[in-house]
Amino acid sequence: MGHRLTKIYTRTGDTGETGLGDGTRVPKDSLRVHALGDVDELNSVIGLLLAEELPANARAALGSIQHDLFDLGGEVCIPGYASMNEHQVTRLETLLDEYNGNLPALKEFILPGGTRAASLAHLARTVCRRAERALIALARSEPVGTTARIYLNRLSDLLFVLGRVLNREGGGSDVLWQHDRKIGKGKAGMKK
């Protein structure tokens, strides 16, 4: 890293533009900056999940994922640069197989919820899906690495499965969607 930040505010973004990693100035509402922000938000939500008590293997996996997401953010920040590799995707697939292999088969849809840790995993999953959509939107107009998109797709699957695992670790189970529940009459479907 050639330059270190010695001053946090630079005033260079006051006009609504920001600098990419290659020095290019772009509007702060550009597709690339949106994608970069979504990846950053995902990393922050995973940081929040890491503030919970977690099994050691989940903690290690999420720590590694945070580093991967920083790599992915660097890739998005520098047009034409590729930092993500197949090994990172394979690592997620291995974790998916490991975690999912110990879970009962899903027969119903589940709701995001249960323990606080599981709920945060589901929140991270939804932010991950948004980051993936942002990367896909960016790829329609500018080059984006395929591996980065695949990584986010696998990561959202892993976060879903991790939510199920964390509910079990916390002594609970999946929160099942009750598709045949009875809805009472009244305002907004509330029972009187």
C-alpha positions as CSV (number, residue, x, y, z in Angstrom):
1,M,0.0,0.0,0.0
2,G,1.7,3.1,-1.2
3,H,-0.2,5.8,0.5
4,R,-1.5,5.9,4.1
5,L,-4.4,8.1,5.1
6,T,-3.1,10.7,7.5
7,K,-6.1,12.9,7.2
8,I,-9.6,11.4,7.1
9,Y,-11.4,14.3,5.4
10,T,-10.0,15.4,2.1
11,R,-12.8,17.6,0.7
12,T,-12.3,16.0,-2.7
13,G,-15.8,14.4,-2.5
14,D,-17.6,17.6,-1.7
15,T,-18.7,18.0,-5.3
16,G,-20.5,14.6,-5.4
17,E,-17.6,12.6,-6.9
18,T,-15.2,10.1,-5.5
19,G,-12.0,8.5,-6.6
20,L,-11.7,4.9,-7.6
21,G,-8.6,2.8,-6.9
22,D,-7.1,3.7,-10.3
23,G,-7.5,7.5,-9.7
24,T,-10.6,7.9,-11.9
25,R,-13.2,10.3,-10.6
26,V,-16.8,9.1,-10.8
27,P,-20.1,10.3,-9.4
28,K,-20.9,8.9,-5.9
29,D,-24.2,7.5,-7.3
30,S,-22.5,5.5,-10.1
31,L,-23.2,1.8,-10.4
32,R,-19.7,1.0,-9.5
33,V,-19.9,3.0,-6.3
34,H,-23.3,1.5,-5.4
35,A,-21.8,-2.0,-5.8
36,L,-18.8,-1.0,-3.7
37,G,-21.0,0.4,-1.0
38,D,-23.1,-2.8,-0.9
39,V,-20.0,-5.0,-0.6
40,D,-18.8,-2.7,2.2
41,E,-22.2,-2.9,4.0
42,L,-22.1,-6.7,3.7
43,N,-18.7,-6.8,5.3
44,S,-20.0,-4.5,8.1
45,V,-23.0,-6.7,8.8
46,I,-20.7,-9.8,8.9
47,G,-18.6,-7.8,11.4
48,L,-21.8,-7.3,13.5
49,L,-22.5,-11.0,13.3
50,L,-18.9,-11.6,14.5
51,A,-19.7,-9.6,17.7
52,E,-22.0,-12.5,18.7
53,E,-20.9,-15.7,20.4
54,L,-20.3,-18.1,17.6
55,P,-18.8,-21.6,17.2
56,A,-15.1,-21.4,16.6
57,N,-15.3,-22.8,13.0
58,A,-18.0,-20.3,12.0
59,R,-16.0,-17.4,13.5
60,A,-12.9,-18.5,11.6
61,A,-14.9,-18.9,8.3
62,L,-16.5,-15.4,8.7
63,G,-13.2,-13.8,9.5
64,S,-11.8,-15.2,6.3
65,I,-14.9,-14.1,4.4
66,Q,-14.4,-10.6,5.6
67,H,-10.9,-10.6,4.0
68,D,-12.3,-12.0,0.8
69,L,-14.9,-9.2,0.7
70,F,-12.2,-6.6,1.2
71,D,-10.5,-8.2,-1.8
72,L,-13.8,-8.1,-3.7
73,G,-14.2,-4.5,-2.9
74,G,-10.7,-3.8,-4.2
75,E,-11.7,-5.5,-7.4
76,V,-14.8,-3.4,-7.8
77,C,-12.9,-0.2,-6.9
78,I,-10.3,-0.7,-9.7
79,P,-12.0,-1.2,-13.1
80,G,-10.4,-4.1,-15.0
81,Y,-8.6,-5.5,-11.9
82,A,-9.3,-9.1,-10.8
83,S,-8.4,-10.3,-7.3
84,M,-11.0,-13.0,-6.7
85,N,-10.1,-16.6,-7.5
86,E,-11.7,-20.0,-7.8
87,H,-10.1,-21.1,-4.5
88,Q,-12.2,-18.6,-2.6
89,V,-15.4,-19.9,-4.3
90,T,-14.4,-23.6,-3.6
91,R,-13.7,-22.7,0.1
92,L,-17.3,-21.5,0.3
93,E,-18.7,-24.6,-1.4
94,T,-16.7,-26.8,1.0
95,L,-18.2,-24.9,4.0
96,L,-21.7,-25.2,2.5
97,D,-21.3,-28.9,2.1
98,E,-20.0,-29.3,5.6
99,Y,-22.7,-27.2,7.3
100,N,-25.6,-28.4,5.2
101,G,-24.6,-32.0,5.6
102,N,-25.5,-31.9,9.3
103,L,-28.9,-30.2,8.9
104,P,-32.2,-31.8,8.4
105,A,-33.7,-31.5,4.9
106,L,-35.9,-28.5,4.4
107,K,-39.5,-29.3,3.8
108,E,-40.9,-25.8,4.3
109,F,-39.8,-22.3,3.8
110,I,-38.2,-20.7,6.8
111,L,-38.4,-17.2,8.1
112,P,-35.3,-15.1,9.0
113,G,-35.3,-15.3,12.8
114,G,-34.6,-17.4,15.8
115,T,-31.5,-16.5,17.7
116,R,-29.9,-13.1,17.4
117,A,-26.8,-14.7,15.6
118,A,-29.1,-16.5,13.2
119,S,-31.1,-13.4,12.5
120,L,-27.9,-11.5,11.8
121,A,-26.8,-14.3,9.4
122,H,-30.1,-13.8,7.5
123,L,-29.6,-10.0,7.5
124,A,-26.1,-10.6,6.0
125,R,-27.7,-12.9,3.4
126,T,-30.1,-10.3,2.2
127,V,-27.4,-7.6,2.0
128,C,-25.2,-10.2,0.1
129,R,-28.1,-10.7,-2.4
130,R,-28.3,-6.9,-2.9
131,A,-24.5,-6.7,-3.4
132,E,-24.8,-9.5,-6.0
133,R,-27.6,-7.6,-7.8
134,A,-25.5,-4.4,-7.8
135,L,-22.6,-6.3,-9.4
136,I,-24.8,-7.8,-12.0
137,A,-26.2,-4.3,-12.8
138,L,-22.7,-3.0,-13.1
139,A,-21.6,-5.9,-15.3
140,R,-24.3,-4.8,-17.9
141,S,-22.3,-1.6,-18.6
142,E,-18.7,-2.3,-17.4
143,P,-16.4,-5.3,-17.1
144,V,-16.8,-7.1,-13.8
145,G,-15.1,-10.3,-12.8
146,T,-17.2,-13.4,-13.1
147,T,-15.6,-15.0,-10.0
148,A,-16.7,-12.0,-7.9
149,R,-20.3,-12.6,-8.9
150,I,-20.1,-16.3,-8.3
151,Y,-18.5,-15.7,-4.9
152,L,-21.4,-13.5,-3.8
153,N,-23.9,-16.1,-5.0
154,R,-22.3,-18.9,-3.0
155,L,-21.8,-16.6,0.0
156,S,-25.6,-15.8,0.2
157,D,-26.3,-19.6,0.2
158,L,-23.7,-20.1,2.9
159,L,-25.2,-17.3,5.1
160,F,-28.6,-18.9,4.7
161,V,-27.3,-22.3,5.8
162,L,-25.3,-20.6,8.6
163,G,-28.5,-19.1,9.9
164,R,-29.9,-22.6,10.2
165,V,-26.8,-23.8,11.9
166,L,-26.7,-20.9,14.4
167,N,-30.3,-21.5,15.4
168,R,-29.4,-25.1,16.3
169,E,-26.2,-24.0,18.1
170,G,-28.4,-21.6,20.1
171,G,-30.7,-24.4,21.2
172,G,-33.5,-23.7,18.7
173,S,-34.5,-24.7,15.3
174,D,-35.7,-23.2,12.0
175,V,-38.5,-20.7,12.2
176,L,-41.0,-22.2,9.7
177,W,-43.3,-20.2,7.5
178,Q,-46.9,-21.1,8.4
179,H,-48.5,-21.0,4.9
180,D,-51.8,-22.4,6.1
181,R,-52.3,-20.0,9.1
182,K,-55.6,-18.4,9.6
183,I,-55.8,-14.7,9.2
184,G,-58.5,-13.0,11.2
185,K,-60.6,-10.2,10.0
186,G,-60.0,-6.6,10.8
187,K,-57.4,-3.9,10.1
188,A,-54.3,-5.2,8.4
189,G,-55.3,-8.8,8.9
190,M,-55.1,-8.5,12.7
191,K,-57.4,-10.6,14.9
192,K,-60.0,-8.6,16.8
